[in-house]
Amino acid sequence: MRKRQLLLPLALMVAGGLLLSSCAPAQTARPGADGYLLRPALSGERRSLNLPGFGKIVYYADSRGTGRPLVLAHSINAAGSAYEMKPLWDTYVGTRPVYALEFPGFGSSERRDVQYTPELMTSALRALVAELGTDVDMVSLSLGSEFAARAALSEPRIKSLALLSPSGFSQPRGSSQSANSSERYNRLSAIGSPLYAALRTRPSIHYFLSRSFRGPVPGDLIDYAMETTRQPGAKYAPLHFVSGRLFTPDAYGDLYSKLTTPTLVLYDQDGFVSFERLPQFAQQPNATVVRIPDTDGLAHWEKMSETKAALDAFWAKIR
């Protein structure tokens, strides 16, 4: 569901998705008691801040507990939201301050028809850290890890990174990637509404999520993904993702290899990314690499106890 191999089965999903979506009843989003169209992804307070040059971005906050605040950053996909980080949120909330960002164009954040770029996504993370005004630990998922690494290179208040099945550890994508992604975006935007109608069907969402689970896909995760894809403007940011525009062509060379921030990578199998350069990263003095066996990219959903043990051991080591 989350990464560039999304393009491989796209034609099949578009055809089936258009048929299913044409049969679905129209839905009208109505604001809830707090004024948001989308129900909360997490417990705690739903807050917002203004991101210059973009607009309102949303984050969830629970300031109870002690210790360094924890910031959670979800992945990027056709149905991305802070709900993806719910097992981590539920595990740590109340024991330490926890905050979860929703990137521009996703969740309850604004979904404007603008150019979505790695720099825009990274600026949202930096804005949240600045809003909190203190040192933080950051946990990110998949492509969100590239934005977290980029933010850590310029924001000294990010004291540690934990990257869950991160993208960007494969071989570089080549110098032609920027031109190719722009060409793909132009083609995809021409069929943007039909394409997104296909991607947001329940069979499509279940299909891509199932590639990240060894066991059954949790129904609540599918339900929330369905809801978030039906928000006004929901298609804009995912089209930039599907085109490849949100990836850094050489994330390892440009981002991960330059990190001096203590960094933990949790990984195993992943149907959407590969980790050829992870052994090289593991040789860096600031790096810790832990495999969570028998997982396919969402270890915090299927093996939260093992994930928590690895996170806690990492944070204890760097304190």
N, C-alpha and C positions, 0 to 999 in steps of 0.2 A: 504494500500500500504506500510505501513511503519514499521510494527512491527512483533512480533513473530507469530501472528496468520496468517501471510502470508503462513505458511506451510499447513493450513487446506484445502484450495481449490486447492492445488498445482497440484495434479494429473490431475484434470480437465483442469486447465489452460495450463499445459504442452501439453496435447493431442491436445487441440484446437489451442494452440500457434504454435506447430510444423506444423500443417496443414496450418495455415495462413502464417507463415514465409517462408514455402517452396514455396509459390506462390508469395512472394514479390520480386520485382526486387532488384538486388544487388546495393548497394550504396557505392561510394568511397568518403571518406572524403578528402577535399582539404583545405589547409590553407587559411585563410582570409588575409586581408591586414595587420593585426597585428601579423600574424604568427600562430595564434591558429586555430585548426580545428573546434572548436565549436563556434558559434556566441555568443556574450556577453549575459550573463544572465541579467545584470543590466546596467543602465547608469553609468557614471563615468569611471574612469581609471581602466583597468585590469592590476594588478601588480602580481609579483611572488616573492617568496623567497625560499631559499634552506633549506629544513628540513633535518638535519643530519641523516644519516641512511636510508633515503627514497628517496629524490629528490625534484623536484619542486612542490610547492603548490601555488595555485592562490588565490588572494583576490581582491575584488573590492574596490575602494577608491574614496571618494568625500570629500575633506577637507574643503569645504565651511561651513559657519555657525560658531556658537560660542558654547562654553560650552564643557562639557566632551564628548569625542568621544564615539560613539555607535558602538558596534561590534555585528554583526548578525551571527548566526550559524544555518545552515539548519539541517533537519532531515537526517536519514540514511534509504535508501530503494533501490529498484532496479533501481530507476531513480533519485536519489538525486542530488540536485544542489542548488546554491544560488538563483535560480529563485523562489524557494519556499518562499523566504523572500521578494519578490518583493513589496507587498503592504506596508510593513514596510519601506523598502528602499525608495519607492516613497513618503511616508508620511513625513519622517524626513530629506531626503536629501535636502541640501541647508539651513536648519535651524540649524543644528549641524553637525560636522564631522561624517561621517558614513562609516563603513568598513564591508564587508561581506566576510567571509572565505568560500572556497570550500575545504572540507575535502580531505585527501589523498584518491585517488581512485575514486573521483567524480568530476563532472563538468569539468573544464579546468585544474584541477590539474593532475599530473601524475597518471597513472593507472597501476602501476607495479604489477607483479605477486609475491607478498610478503605476509607475515603474517600480516593481518590487525587486530589490537587489540585496546581495549579501551585506552591503554597507547599511542599508535601511534596517535590516533585521538586527544587525549588530548594534546600531545606535539605540534600538529599543532596550537591549540588555544594559547598555551603559547608562541609559536614562533611569532605569529602575535602580541600579546600584547608586547612582547619584541621589535619587529620591530617598533611598534608605539612609544614605550618608554615613555608612559604616562599612567595615570589612565584612566580606561574605564568603561562604563556600558555595560553589555552583555545581549543579548536576544537570546534565543535558542529554538529550536523546537524539541519536541518528544525525540528520543534517543540522539539527540545532547545535550539535557539538562543534561544527565549523564556525558558527556564529559565536559560540562561547569562547573558543580559542582565539578568534579574532578580537573579541572584547578584552580578553585577559592580556593580550599583547599591549594594550593601551590604557588599561584601567588597573592601577596597582591595588585597589581595594578588593579585587578578586584574588583571594588568598589561596584557593585551591580549585581544581577542576576535577569532576568525575564524569567521564564520557561513557554513555551506555550505547554499545554497538554503533560507534560513530562512523559516519561516512568520511571519506577523504584519506583512507589508508591504502587505497588501491594505487595502481600505477597512474602517473599523470595522464590527463585526457588529451593533451596536445594543444599546440598554439592555435589551431583552427577552431577550437571549441566555441569561442565567443561569437564568431561569425555563424557557425552552425546553429547555436542556440537561438540567435536572433532570427535566422531563417525559419527555424522550427516554430518559434513563437508567432511569427507572422502567419504561418500556415495554420497553426492551432487556433489563433485568435479569430480567424475567419469563420471557424465553426465552434466558437467558444461555448455558446449556450447549449447546442446539441451534445458537444463533447462532455461538458460538465454534467448534463442531465444523465449521461451514461455512467459517469464515474460515481455519482451520488446515489445510485440505486442500492438497495439492500444486498442483492447478489454480488454486485461489484465490490462493495465495502467488505462483505464477508470473505470474498475470494482473496483480496489482498491482505486482509488481516490474518486469514488462515495460514498464510505463508510465514507468519511470524510467531505462530503458536504450535507447540508439539501436541497439545491437547485441544479441547473445544475452545472456540473463541467466546469470551464472556459476552452474554447478551447485552449487558448494560453498556459495554464499550461500543457495540454496534449501534445500539439505540441512540447514544449521544452523538456518534458520528453522523447518523442520519439527520439528527436535529441541526447540527452545526452546518451541514452542507445546504440547508434550506434557508439560511439567513440571506437577506438582501446583500448583493454584491459578493456572494461567497465564491464565485467563479474566478475572480480576478487574480488573486495571489496564487491559487493552484495552477493556473495556466502558465505563470512564470516558472513555477516548479517543474511542471511536466516538460516544458521546453528546455530545461537544463540551466536556466538563467540564474538560479539561486545557488548553484554549486561553484566552488572555487576550483578551477581546472587542475591546479597542483596544490591541494590543501595540505599535504604533508610538507612539501618544500616551502610553501609560503606561510604556513600557520604552525602546524604541530612541531616541526623541527626547530622552530624559533622560541618555543615556550620555555620560560624559566620558572613558571608557576608550577608547584607540585601538581601532578596530573595522574589520575587513575583511569585506566581503560578497562571496562568490563565487556567481555565479548564471548561468543562461541560461534555457532553457525549463524548465517544470515543470508536469506535468499535474495537480498537486494544489494549488498555491498560485500567487498572482500577486504582482506587484511594483509596483503603481501608485504607491506612496509611496517607492519606492527613490530616484528622482531627488531628492526632497526631503531624504532622509537623506544623500545624497551631498554636499549643501551644508554639512553640519556639519563643523566644523574637525577633528574627530577621526576622520572617516569616510574609508574607501577602498573603492571599489566596482570590482570586476573581473569582466568577463564571460568565461566559459570556453565558447567556441562549440561548438555541436553536442553539447550534453549536456542531459539531462532530469532533473536533480536529484541525480545521484550522480557528479559529475565526478571525484571521487577514485577511483572504480572504473574509469571509462572513459578519463580523461585525467589520470592521476596526475602525469605529468611537468609538464604545464601548471599543475596545482594546486600542486605543490611549488614551482615557480618563483614563482607569485603569493604563496604563503605566505612563502617565504624573502625575497623583496623587501620585503614588508610588515614582517617582523620586523627586517630590516636598517635600514629607514627609522626605526623607532621606538626603536631602541636608543640 
